[in-house]
């Protein structure tokens, strides 16, 4: 079993990753700016922020995998990319890093432009661009550190939470859509995809997309 630290573990993506990890017997630490009143039984909850990397390091000490699931929105716009880069530099070399991105950086189709370049809503562009910047930094990292970056489907959020089916499709670089053109994944099944990647790595130093 792995020791997994999830930064942003009380957010939508993070909380589903925490829940799935605990359900499979992993040791999971959820780190966020506040400790929630409702918690996943079996997980450890700590207060911390990616904006304070020196203070964060003791909280993730001993982790095999550190998952960054902090959304660059609201008061975090412009801060998540540099903080993630600082964290990656500061972690011990053997720690694998996972990052939750957005759908904007996915390709529309093989060899085609990204979702963000195809009529993407202006109100979400800054968030999407910053997440893409985090991916750019990981891809340019010369150290050889093991990492993965996961793009959810276009419809992904608390407004469309869904249920756990235990199934999903891996689209590589391409946004996953069904036969009707709908791109969706539930929160619980997104957690399944992330924990699957932690348990059985298929995307070392790669990004991948998930959906139904």
Residue pairs with C-beta under 8 A, 6 or more apart in sequence:
1 24
1 25
1 26
1 27
2 21
2 26
2 27
2 64
2 65
2 198
2 199
3 26
3 27
3 28
3 29
3 62
3 63
3 64
3 65
4 17
4 21
4 26
4 27
4 28
4 29
4 63
4 64
4 65
4 66
4 67
4 198
5 28
5 29
5 31
5 59
5 60
5 63
5 65
5 66
5 67
6 14
6 17
6 18
6 21
6 28
6 29
6 30
6 31
6 67
6 69
7 14
7 31
7 32
7 48
7 50
7 56
7 60
7 66
7 67
7 68
7 69
7 70
7 87
8 14
8 31
8 32
8 50
8 68
8 69
8 70
8 71
8 100
9 15
9 17
9 18
9 28
9 29
9 30
9 31
9 32
9 43
9 45
9 69
10 30
10 32
10 34
10 35
10 36
10 45
11 32
11 69
11 70
11 71
12 157
12 158
12 187
13 69
13 71
13 100
13 152
13 156
13 187
13 190
13 191
14 30
14 32
14 67
14 69
14 70
14 100
15 30
15 40
15 187
16 187
16 188
16 190
16 191
17 67
17 69
17 100
17 190
17 191
17 194
17 195
18 28
18 30
18 40
18 43
18 191
19 40
19 43
19 188
19 191
20 188
20 191
20 192
20 194
20 195
21 28
21 43
21 191
21 195
21 198
22 28
22 40
22 41
22 42
22 43
24 195
24 199
26 195
26 198
27 44
28 40
28 42
28 43
28 44
29 43
29 44
29 45
29 46
29 59
29 60
29 63
30 39
30 40
30 43
30 44
30 45
30 46
31 46
31 47
31 48
31 56
31 59
31 60
32 45
32 47
32 48
32 49
33 47
33 48
33 49
34 47
35 45
35 46
35 47
36 45
39 45
46 59
48 55
48 56
48 59
49 55
49 56
50 56
50 68
50 70
50 80
50 83
50 84
50 87
51 79
51 83
53 83
53 86
53 87
53 90
54 90
56 87
57 90
57 91
60 66
60 91
60 95
63 95
64 95
64 96
65 95
65 96
65 97
65 98
65 198
66 87
66 91
66 95
66 96
66 97
66 98
67 97
67 98
67 99
67 100
67 194
68 84
68 87
68 97
68 98
68 99
68 100
68 134
69 99
69 100
70 76
70 80
70 84
71 80
71 127
72 78
72 79
72 80
72 81
72 126
72 127
72 130
72 131
73 127
77 126
77 127
77 130
78 126
78 130
80 130
80 131
80 134
81 130
81 133
81 134
81 137
84 99
84 134
84 137
85 134
85 137
87 97
88 97
88 137
88 138
88 141
88 145
88 147
91 97
91 145
93 143
93 145
95 145
96 145
96 146
96 147
96 148
96 198
96 201
97 138
97 145
97 146
97 147
97 148
98 147
98 148
98 149
98 150
98 194
98 197
98 198
99 134
99 135
99 138
99 147
99 148
99 149
99 150
100 150
100 152
100 194
101 131
101 132
101 134
101 135
101 149
101 150
101 151
101 152
101 207
102 124
102 127
102 128
102 131
102 151
102 152
103 115
103 128
103 151
103 152
103 153
103 154
103 156
103 175
103 183
103 209
104 114
104 115
104 116
104 120
104 124
104 125
104 127
104 128
104 129
104 131
104 132
105 114
105 115
105 116
105 128
105 131
105 132
105 135
105 151
105 207
106 114
106 115
106 151
106 171
106 173
106 174
106 175
106 209
107 113
107 114
107 115
107 173
107 174
107 175
108 114
108 115
108 118
108 174
108 175
109 174
110 173
110 174
114 132
115 154
115 175
116 125
116 128
116 129
116 132
120 128
134 149
135 149
135 207
138 147
138 149
138 205
139 205
141 147
144 205
145 205
146 201
146 204
146 205
147 204
147 205
148 197
148 201
148 203
148 204
148 205
148 206
148 207
148 208
149 206
149 207
149 208
150 190
150 193
150 194
150 197
150 207
150 208
150 209
150 210
151 175
151 207
151 208
151 209
151 210
152 185
152 190
152 209
152 210
152 211
153 175
153 176
153 177
153 183
153 184
153 185
153 209
153 210
153 211
153 212
154 175
154 177
154 183
154 184
154 211
155 182
155 183
155 184
155 185
156 184
156 185
156 187
156 190
157 187
158 187
160 184
160 186
161 186
161 187
161 188
162 184
162 185
162 186
162 187
162 188
162 189
163 186
163 188
164 186
164 188
164 189
164 191
164 192
165 186
165 189
166 189
166 192
167 189
167 212
168 176
168 185
168 189
168 190
168 192
168 193
168 210
168 211
168 212
169 176
169 210
169 211
169 212
170 176
170 193
170 202
170 208
170 209
170 210
171 208
171 209
171 210
171 211
172 208
172 209
173 207
173 208
173 209
174 209
175 183
175 209
175 211
176 183
176 185
176 209
176 210
176 211
176 212
177 183
177 211
178 184
178 211
178 212
183 211
184 211
184 212
185 193
185 210
185 211
185 212
189 210
189 212
190 210
193 210
197 203
197 208
202 208
